[in-house]
Amino acid sequence: MSGSLSVVSFEGELNAIVQEYLEFVTFDKTLVSFQKECETKQKPITTQSIKSKSNQKLLAIQNELMQNFHKGKRDRFLKLWSENLAASVKDQDPVAKKLEFYVNIYFAVYPIKFARGQ
């Protein structure tokens, strides 16, 4: 595997995602087998409360970002973007840089594409 991160450091979270997926698609037999095998091999399954306060706050921020995006409110969107995205991510992550570039194009074109009265 390339990169410096090990899958082992995220193993509990990955197993929790697999478990959640199996529950979602109602693969009950597979789910039971997966849980037993994780227990037998002493593999962790991270349990997190989906309705935690931090997740609710994150969801509220995401919803507000999307509302501002769809309404063309550039200044408010970019303010939320800069307040809630770590500077290290904005400055170093190529995906974040590319996304920010495309967001700026979107807001530059928004008044033309969604002009009132058309």
C-alpha positions in Angstrom: 0.0 0.0 0.0 1.3 3.4 -0.9 1.4 6.3 1.6 2.4 6.4 5.2 -1.0 5.5 6.7 -1.7 1.9 7.6 -5.0 0.3 7.1 -4.6 -1.2 10.6 -5.0 2.2 12.1 -8.5 2.5 10.6 -9.4 -1.1 10.8 -12.1 -0.6 13.5 -13.8 2.2 11.4 -13.6 0.1 8.2 -15.1 -2.9 9.9 -17.9 -0.6 11.3 -18.6 0.6 7.8 -18.8 -2.9 6.5 -21.1 -3.8 9.3 -23.3 -0.8 8.6 -23.5 -1.7 4.9 -24.5 -5.3 5.7 -27.2 -4.0 8.0 -28.4 -1.6 5.4 -28.8 -4.2 2.6 -30.2 -6.7 5.2 -27.6 -9.4 4.6 -28.4 -10.9 8.0 -26.5 -14.2 7.6 -23.5 -12.4 6.2 -23.6 -9.9 9.0 -23.7 -12.6 11.7 -20.8 -14.4 10.0 -18.8 -11.1 9.7 -19.3 -10.3 13.3 -18.4 -13.8 14.5 -15.2 -13.8 12.3 -14.2 -10.3 13.6 -14.7 -11.6 17.2 -12.7 -14.8 16.4 -9.8 -13.0 14.8 -10.0 -10.3 17.5 -10.6 -7.6 14.9 -12.2 -4.4 16.3 -15.5 -2.9 15.1 -15.7 0.7 16.3 -19.0 1.6 17.7 -20.0 5.3 17.4 -23.2 7.0 18.1 -24.4 8.4 14.8 -26.5 11.0 16.6 -23.6 12.5 18.6 -23.5 16.2 19.0 -20.4 16.6 16.8 -22.1 14.7 14.0 -25.2 16.8 14.3 -23.1 20.0 14.2 -21.2 18.7 11.2 -24.5 17.8 9.4 -25.9 21.3 10.1 -22.7 22.9 8.7 -22.9 20.7 5.6 -26.6 21.5 5.1 -25.9 25.2 5.4 -23.0 25.0 3.0 -25.2 23.2 0.4 -28.0 25.7 0.9 -25.7 28.6 0.3 -24.2 26.8 -2.7 -27.5 26.2 -4.4 -28.7 29.7 -3.7 -25.5 31.2 -5.1 -24.5 32.9 -1.9 -20.8 32.9 -2.5 -19.6 35.1 0.4 -21.5 33.1 3.0 -20.4 29.7 1.4 -16.7 30.7 1.3 -16.9 32.0 4.9 -18.3 28.7 6.1 -15.7 26.9 4.0 -12.8 28.7 5.5 -14.1 28.5 9.1 -14.8 24.8 9.0 -12.0 23.4 6.8 -8.6 23.1 8.4 -6.0 25.4 6.9 -3.6 22.4 6.4 -6.3 20.7 4.3 -7.0 23.8 2.2 -3.3 24.5 1.6 -2.0 21.0 1.1 -4.8 18.6 -0.1 -4.9 18.6 -3.9 -8.6 17.5 -3.8 -9.6 20.4 -1.6 -7.6 22.8 -3.8 -9.4 21.5 -6.9 -12.8 21.6 -5.3 -12.2 25.2 -4.2 -11.2 26.1 -7.7 -14.4 24.6 -9.2 -16.5 26.2 -6.5 -15.1 29.6 -7.5 -15.9 28.9 -11.2 -19.4 27.9 -10.2 -20.0 31.1 -8.3 -18.5 33.2 -11.1 -21.0 31.6 -13.6 -23.9 31.4 -11.2 -25.4 34.9 -12.0 -25.2 34.2 -15.7 -26.7 30.7 -15.6 -29.4 31.4 -13.0 -30.3 35.0 -13.9 -33.7 36.0 -12.7 -36.3 36.7 -15.4 -35.3 34.0 -17.9 
